[in-house]
């Protein structure tokens, strides 16, 4: 298999993703062409990356030197997708039927607001730890550590894969959340 640096199709897909990203605000691209080409480029690059992960998993399984363990989806996990998806759609149907469109839109907006806030804050936290915005002494003194034991076996086994959740916050995490 060729590496990502020498595979011309992979480099072309990266260039296509970047070109569509850069040109779409300035050039009128029909949405069908834009969507189909973007999906094609993203799928090719993701499949290529997946093949690289598969090779790394084989190396790790054979205990070759320099190989890292790669988390691979199991058959049981893949078999749960239709069940979880069906339950989610049925729950959305019930919510729309009994709560109304306004409340469902409110809860979905709240969910995306919170998810976006935490995604941005966790992305900024490593940067803030490296800079002098939050002093190192402040990060060492203001540390919150808490371990929560999960007593429900289903939640512990299938959601968290452990019976403990460890929370660890420092001053930089709080600063990035603000």
Backbone as CSV, one residue per row, in Angstrom:
resi,resn,N_x,N_y,N_z,CA_x,CA_y,CA_z,C_x,C_y,C_z
1,UNK,0.839,-1.176,0.000,0.000,0.000,0.000,0.887,1.243,0.000
2,UNK,0.521,2.215,-0.795,1.305,3.439,-0.863,0.975,4.322,0.325
3,UNK,1.942,5.076,0.755,1.706,5.955,1.898,0.913,7.174,1.463
4,UNK,0.457,7.937,2.445,-0.358,9.109,2.132,0.445,10.196,1.432
5,UNK,1.778,10.160,1.562,2.596,11.181,0.920,2.819,10.886,-0.556
6,UNK,2.704,9.626,-0.961,2.970,9.283,-2.353,1.719,8.866,-3.104
7,UNK,0.589,8.772,-2.464,-0.642,8.380,-3.133,-1.257,9.610,-3.799
8,UNK,-1.221,9.694,-5.129,-1.721,10.906,-5.790,-3.228,11.079,-5.669
9,UNK,-3.967,9.995,-5.593,-5.421,10.123,-5.473,-5.795,10.670,-4.094
10,UNK,-5.078,10.234,-3.065,-5.340,10.751,-1.732,-4.994,12.240,-1.651
11,UNK,-3.860,12.614,-2.238,-3.496,14.033,-2.263,-4.517,14.842,-3.054
12,UNK,-5.041,14.269,-4.140,-6.072,14.937,-4.926,-7.356,15.102,-4.111
13,UNK,-7.701,14.097,-3.306,-8.913,14.213,-2.486,-8.740,15.297,-1.416
14,UNK,-7.550,15.363,-0.803,-7.295,16.444,0.164,-7.370,17.812,-0.521
15,UNK,-6.792,17.904,-1.705,-6.842,19.168,-2.447,-8.275,19.518,-2.833
16,UNK,-9.066,18.512,-3.199,-10.468,18.750,-3.540,-11.271,19.241,-2.350
17,UNK,-11.040,18.642,-1.188,-11.738,19.094,0.031,-11.372,20.541,0.333
18,UNK,-10.072,20.846,0.265,-9.638,22.210,0.543,-10.180,23.190,-0.496
19,UNK,-10.167,22.795,-1.774,-10.658,23.685,-2.825,-12.144,23.967,-2.664
20,UNK,-12.917,22.941,-2.362,-14.348,23.167,-2.157,-14.591,24.043,-0.938
21,UNK,-13.804,23.837,0.100,-13.950,24.640,1.309,-13.593,26.106,1.026
22,UNK,-12.534,26.320,0.254,-12.068,27.686,0.003,-12.901,28.398,-1.056
23,UNK,-13.358,27.672,-2.069,-14.047,28.315,-3.182,-15.546,28.507,-2.977
24,UNK,-16.163,27.668,-2.160,-17.627,27.731,-2.064,-18.176,29.076,-1.571
25,UNK,-17.492,29.829,-0.718,-18.046,31.143,-0.363,-17.929,32.172,-1.486
26,UNK,-17.029,31.937,-2.447,-16.759,32.951,-3.470,-17.289,32.582,-4.851
27,UNK,-17.406,31.285,-5.137,-17.844,30.823,-6.446,-19.140,30.048,-6.275
28,UNK,-20.095,30.310,-7.169,-21.374,29.612,-7.091,-21.211,28.199,-7.650
29,UNK,-21.230,27.225,-6.752,-21.120,25.820,-7.140,-22.493,25.199,-6.922
30,UNK,-23.039,24.503,-7.927,-24.345,23.860,-7.706,-24.267,22.896,-6.518
31,UNK,-25.303,22.904,-5.703,-25.234,22.141,-4.457,-25.098,20.642,-4.693
32,UNK,-25.659,20.129,-5.791,-25.519,18.694,-6.054,-24.075,18.344,-6.394
33,UNK,-23.427,19.185,-7.187,-22.019,18.955,-7.533,-21.156,19.108,-6.291
34,UNK,-21.420,20.149,-5.513,-20.652,20.402,-4.295,-20.782,19.233,-3.321
35,UNK,-22.007,18.808,-3.054,-22.241,17.738,-2.088,-21.667,16.414,-2.561
36,UNK,-21.919,16.057,-3.810,-21.434,14.767,-4.324,-19.907,14.723,-4.358
37,UNK,-19.277,15.783,-4.810,-17.815,15.769,-4.869,-17.205,15.801,-3.467
38,UNK,-17.786,16.567,-2.553,-17.274,16.603,-1.190,-17.414,15.239,-0.511
39,UNK,-18.545,14.580,-0.715,-18.734,13.241,-0.155,-17.730,12.268,-0.748
40,UNK,-17.504,12.353,-2.043,-16.545,11.456,-2.691,-15.134,11.665,-2.135
41,UNK,-14.706,12.903,-2.004,-13.363,13.187,-1.485,-13.213,12.740,-0.034
42,UNK,-14.215,13.041,0.776,-14.145,12.665,2.190,-14.179,11.158,2.357
43,UNK,-15.028,10.486,1.599,-15.099,9.022,1.707,-13.789,8.369,1.293
44,UNK,-13.178,8.852,0.217,-11.922,8.234,-0.206,-10.835,8.424,0.843
45,UNK,-10.711,9.630,1.360,-9.659,9.867,2.354,-9.944,9.108,3.653
46,UNK,-11.207,9.015,4.059,-11.541,8.273,5.276,-11.308,6.776,5.100
47,UNK,-11.651,6.243,3.940,-11.410,4.817,3.688,-9.918,4.524,3.635
48,UNK,-9.158,5.423,3.061,-7.702,5.229,3.027,-7.127,5.245,4.440
49,UNK,-7.606,6.167,5.257,-7.148,6.224,6.646,-7.565,4.961,7.405
50,UNK,-8.760,4.456,7.105,-9.227,3.230,7.750,-8.339,2.046,7.383
51,UNK,-7.876,1.992,6.146,-6.964,0.914,5.750,-5.634,1.022,6.492
52,UNK,-5.156,2.239,6.690,-3.929,2.420,7.474,-4.123,1.954,8.913
53,UNK,-5.289,2.252,9.494,-5.577,1.790,10.848,-5.659,0.272,10.915
54,UNK,-6.179,-0.330,9.854,-6.263,-1.793,9.810,-4.874,-2.421,9.791
55,UNK,-3.976,-1.822,9.035,-2.596,-2.321,9.000,-1.926,-2.149,10.363
56,UNK,-2.189,-1.024,11.037,-1.624,-0.827,12.370,-2.180,-1.839,13.359
57,UNK,-3.461,-2.173,13.223,-4.055,-3.162,14.114,-3.433,-4.534,13.887
58,UNK,-3.151,-4.867,12.641,-2.495,-6.153,12.342,-1.093,-6.194,12.931
59,UNK,-0.375,-5.084,12.828,0.970,-5.032,13.396,0.918,-5.161,14.910
60,UNK,-0.063,-4.502,15.536,-0.186,-4.582,16.988,-0.582,-5.986,17.425
61,UNK,-1.409,-6.646,16.612,-1.827,-8.004,16.945,-0.670,-8.989,16.839
62,UNK,0.242,-8.740,15.917,1.405,-9.605,15.740,2.567,-9.205,16.640
63,UNK,2.345,-8.219,17.504,3.369,-7.725,18.450,4.642,-7.267,17.742
64,UNK,4.475,-6.582,16.636,5.634,-6.042,15.929,6.128,-4.801,16.664
65,UNK,7.440,-4.548,16.636,7.965,-3.365,17.334,7.492,-2.072,16.677
66,UNK,7.203,-1.093,17.501,6.772,0.215,17.017,5.308,0.283,16.656
67,UNK,4.542,-0.772,16.929,3.122,-0.775,16.595,2.305,-0.363,17.809
68,UNK,1.341,0.521,17.574,0.462,0.973,18.647,-0.845,0.197,18.585
69,UNK,-1.458,0.013,19.739,-2.753,-0.658,19.785,-3.814,0.279,19.216
70,UNK,-4.661,-0.247,18.355,-5.695,0.533,17.699,-7.044,-0.033,18.115
71,UNK,-7.946,0.853,18.503,-9.282,0.411,18.873,-10.071,0.135,17.602
72,UNK,-10.622,-1.066,17.506,-11.355,-1.492,16.322,-12.782,-1.814,16.731
73,UNK,-13.735,-1.469,15.878,-15.126,-1.749,16.171,-15.385,-3.246,16.070
74,UNK,-16.075,-3.761,17.054,-16.393,-5.183,17.084,-17.710,-5.430,16.361
75,UNK,-17.946,-6.685,16.026,-19.172,-7.066,15.336,-20.397,-6.762,16.199
76,UNK,-20.272,-6.986,17.512,-21.391,-6.727,18.418,-21.749,-5.245,18.449
77,UNK,-20.729,-4.388,18.380,-20.988,-2.941,18.353,-21.720,-2.547,17.079
78,UNK,-21.301,-3.113,15.961,-21.945,-2.789,14.689,-23.376,-3.314,14.645
79,UNK,-23.627,-4.431,15.309,-24.980,-4.986,15.319,-25.929,-4.151,16.165
80,UNK,-25.405,-3.335,17.082,-26.254,-2.490,17.920,-26.693,-1.208,17.207
81,UNK,-26.037,-0.831,16.109,-26.384,0.413,15.420,-27.844,0.477,14.987
82,UNK,-28.400,-0.545,14.321,-29.817,-0.432,13.925,-30.762,-0.313,15.115
83,UNK,-30.443,-0.993,16.202,-31.308,-0.931,17.387,-31.254,0.453,18.008
84,UNK,-30.060,0.981,18.177,-29.914,2.310,18.778,-30.525,3.376,17.874
85,UNK,-30.300,3.263,16.567,-30.888,4.222,15.627,-32.403,4.173,15.630
86,UNK,-32.966,2.972,15.686,-34.421,2.838,15.730,-34.989,3.430,17.011
87,UNK,-34.325,3.183,18.120,-34.791,3.757,19.400,-34.705,5.283,19.373
88,UNK,-33.647,5.818,18.786,-33.509,7.277,18.708,-34.610,7.881,17.836
89,UNK,-34.880,7.276,16.697,-35.940,7.797,15.829,-37.313,7.662,16.476
90,UNK,-37.549,6.548,17.176,-38.830,6.382,17.854,-38.976,7.397,18.983
91,UNK,-37.889,7.659,19.702,-37.923,8.678,20.741,-38.193,10.061,20.173
92,UNK,-37.581,10.371,19.029,-37.844,11.659,18.381,-39.300,11.757,17.922
93,UNK,-39.839,10.643,17.410,-41.251,10.622,17.009,-42.157,10.903,18.200
94,UNK,-41.875,10.222,19.327,-42.688,10.442,20.527,-42.559,11.877,21.036
95,UNK,-41.339,12.409,20.981,-41.137,13.786,21.436,-41.898,14.765,20.555
96,UNK,-41.856,14.563,19.246,-42.598,15.458,18.350,-44.097,15.319,18.550
97,UNK,-44.551,14.107,18.816,-45.984,13.873,18.962,-46.526,14.473,20.262
98,UNK,-45.797,14.288,21.375,-46.336,14.687,22.668,-45.812,16.032,23.191
99,UNK,-44.614,16.437,22.793,-44.077,17.704,23.279,-44.331,18.864,22.328
100,UNK,-44.373,18.587,21.063,-44.559,19.649,20.088,-43.235,20.060,19.452
101,UNK,-43.362,20.683,18.301,-42.188,21.063,17.505,-41.315,22.089,18.221
102,UNK,-41.915,23.033,18.915,-41.155,24.098,19.562,-40.239,23.550,20.655
103,UNK,-40.766,22.633,21.481,-39.955,22.076,22.565,-38.846,21.188,22.022
104,UNK,-39.136,20.431,20.980,-38.105,19.579,20.381,-36.999,20.448,19.795
105,UNK,-37.367,21.516,19.095,-36.356,22.431,18.558,-35.549,23.082,19.675
106,UNK,-36.192,23.432,20.778,-35.488,24.013,21.914,-34.454,23.039,22.479
107,UNK,-34.854,21.784,22.706,-33.936,20.798,23.287,-32.799,20.439,22.323
108,UNK,-33.097,20.367,21.035,-32.031,20.097,20.067,-31.063,21.277,20.006
109,UNK,-31.577,22.492,20.022,-30.714,23.672,20.041,-29.873,23.741,21.299
110,UNK,-30.469,23.414,22.451,-29.731,23.377,23.705,-28.622,22.333,23.660
111,UNK,-28.940,21.173,23.105,-27.939,20.106,22.989,-26.756,20.564,22.138
112,UNK,-27.028,21.137,20.976,-25.940,21.586,20.108,-25.172,22.753,20.711
113,UNK,-25.854,23.601,21.455,-25.169,24.706,22.133,-24.187,24.169,23.169
114,UNK,-24.630,23.236,23.998,-23.747,22.664,25.014,-22.623,21.839,24.391
115,UNK,-22.958,21.047,23.377,-21.926,20.236,22.723,-20.877,21.121,22.057
116,UNK,-21.308,22.193,21.412,-20.368,23.119,20.787,-19.508,23.848,21.799
117,UNK,-20.122,24.241,22.917,-19.366,24.925,23.964,-18.266,24.038,24.521
118,UNK,-18.613,22.784,24.838,-17.606,21.876,25.382,-16.568,21.487,24.335
119,UNK,-16.965,21.355,23.069,-15.995,21.025,22.023,-14.972,22.140,21.859
120,UNK,-15.434,23.380,21.842,-14.511,24.510,21.714,-13.631,24.629,22.953
121,UNK,-14.215,24.430,24.136,-13.409,24.577,25.349,-12.350,23.483,25.447
122,UNK,-12.683,22.242,25.077,-11.679,21.181,25.125,-10.638,21.340,24.019
123,UNK,-10.993,22.026,22.948,-10.008,22.310,21.908,-9.062,23.426,22.334
124,UNK,-9.569,24.386,23.095,-8.743,25.507,23.545,-7.888,25.182,24.763
125,UNK,-8.281,24.205,25.555,-7.580,23.915,26.807,-6.099,23.591,26.610
126,UNK,-5.705,22.728,25.664,-4.260,22.476,25.501,-3.477,23.724,25.096
127,UNK,-4.097,24.571,24.265,-3.434,25.813,23.860,-3.241,26.736,25.058
128,UNK,-4.267,26.852,25.904,-4.165,27.724,27.068,-3.174,27.192,28.093
129,UNK,-3.008,25.868,28.171,-2.028,25.306,29.100,-0.604,25.618,28.656
130,UNK,-0.394,25.734,27.347,0.954,26.020,26.827,1.307,27.494,26.926
131,UNK,0.326,28.361,26.884,0.601,29.802,26.920,0.650,30.289,28.353
132,UNK,0.976,31.528,28.508,1.095,32.112,29.847,-0.187,32.821,30.274
133,UNK,-1.289,32.562,29.583,-2.548,33.213,29.958,-2.978,32.753,31.346
134,UNK,-2.919,31.453,31.581,-3.209,30.921,32.916,-1.887,30.495,33.531
135,UNK,-1.467,31.125,34.601,-0.182,30.777,35.203,-0.131,29.314,35.644
136,UNK,1.062,28.742,35.546,1.243,27.337,35.897,0.915,27.087,37.362
137,UNK,1.249,28.038,38.217,0.953,27.904,39.639,-0.548,27.832,39.882
138,UNK,-1.303,28.592,39.091,-2.758,28.583,39.220,-3.324,27.220,38.825
139,UNK,-2.747,26.587,37.811,-3.199,25.263,37.394,-2.868,24.204,38.427
140,UNK,-1.748,24.383,39.138,-1.367,23.388,40.137,-2.193,23.520,41.411
141,UNK,-2.576,24.748,41.779,-3.313,24.943,43.022,-4.803,24.674,42.866
142,UNK,-5.378,25.023,41.741,-6.815,24.870,41.535,-7.099,23.626,40.693
143,UNK,-6.988,22.479,41.314,-7.254,21.216,40.627,-8.412,20.535,41.332
144,UNK,-9.389,20.108,40.548,-10.542,19.396,41.081,-10.501,17.978,40.547
145,UNK,-10.381,17.006,41.437,-10.377,15.602,41.045,-11.496,14.890,41.786
146,UNK,-12.244,14.111,41.062,-13.354,13.371,41.665,-13.538,12.067,40.909
147,UNK,-13.750,10.991,41.637,-14.031,9.689,41.037,-15.452,9.308,41.401
148,UNK,-16.238,8.967,40.383,-17.629,8.583,40.581,-17.747,7.098,40.284
149,UNK,-18.272,6.342,41.231,-18.491,4.913,41.035,-19.862,4.696,40.402
150,UNK,-19.903,3.850,39.382,-21.155,3.542,38.702,-21.665,2.209,39.234
151,UNK,-22.879,2.222,39.758,-23.425,0.993,40.339,-24.260,0.207,39.341
152,UNK,-24.781,0.851,38.300,-25.587,0.164,37.300,-24.670,-0.615,36.369
153,UNK,-24.811,-1.925,36.310,-23.911,-2.774,35.526,-24.046,-2.501,34.030
154,UNK,-25.275,-2.275,33.539,-25.468,-2.016,32.113,-24.739,-0.752,31.689
155,UNK,-24.896,0.311,32.460,-24.242,1.588,32.141,-22.730,1.434,32.223
156,UNK,-22.250,0.735,33.245,-20.803,0.571,33.420,-20.193,-0.252,32.304
157,UNK,-20.861,-1.315,31.869,-20.286,-2.217,30.872,-20.424,-1.702,29.444
158,UNK,-21.590,-1.171,29.097,-21.854,-0.858,27.702,-21.615,0.591,27.320
159,UNK,-21.686,1.495,28.260,-21.499,2.905,27.923,-20.095,3.366,28.273
160,UNK,-19.648,3.114,29.500,-18.348,3.618,29.928,-17.256,2.567,29.909
161,UNK,-17.603,1.288,29.819,-16.661,0.167,29.804,-15.787,0.134,31.049
162,UNK,-16.233,0.766,32.103,-15.522,0.751,33.377,-16.535,1.119,34.446
163,UNK,-16.246,0.779,35.686,-17.200,1.084,36.742,-16.875,2.384,37.470
164,UNK,-15.927,3.161,36.930,-15.570,4.435,37.540,-15.437,5.512,36.463
165,UNK,-15.825,6.716,36.828,-15.608,7.885,35.977,-14.715,8.829,36.758
166,UNK,-13.622,9.249,36.146,-12.713,10.175,36.804,-12.849,11.554,36.179
167,UNK,-13.197,12.532,37.002,-13.292,13.915,36.563,-12.049,14.657,37.033
168,UNK,-11.469,15.424,36.135,-10.240,16.134,36.460,-10.283,17.497,35.774
169,UNK,-10.440,18.557,36.556,-10.485,19.909,36.029,-9.411,20.742,36.688
170,UNK,-8.818,21.638,35.919,-7.890,22.602,36.487,-8.341,24.003,36.065
171,UNK,-7.599,24.997,36.444,-8.001,26.392,36.165,-8.057,26.665,34.674
172,UNK,-7.181,26.049,33.886,-7.194,26.275,32.445,-8.462,25.728,31.806
173,UNK,-8.948,24.592,32.302,-10.187,24.042,31.757,-11.356,24.968,32.012
174,UNK,-11.414,25.539,33.197,-12.489,26.483,33.518,-12.347,27.749,32.688
175,UNK,-11.120,28.232,32.505,-10.878,29.433,31.698,-11.280,29.214,30.240
176,UNK,-10.978,28.030,29.687,-11.354,27.759,28.298,-12.848,27.581,28.149
177,UNK,-13.532,27.156,29.215,-14.993,27.010,29.151,-15.671,28.367,29.128
178,UNK,-15.052,29.348,29.796,-15.629,30.698,29.829,-15.419,31.335,28.474
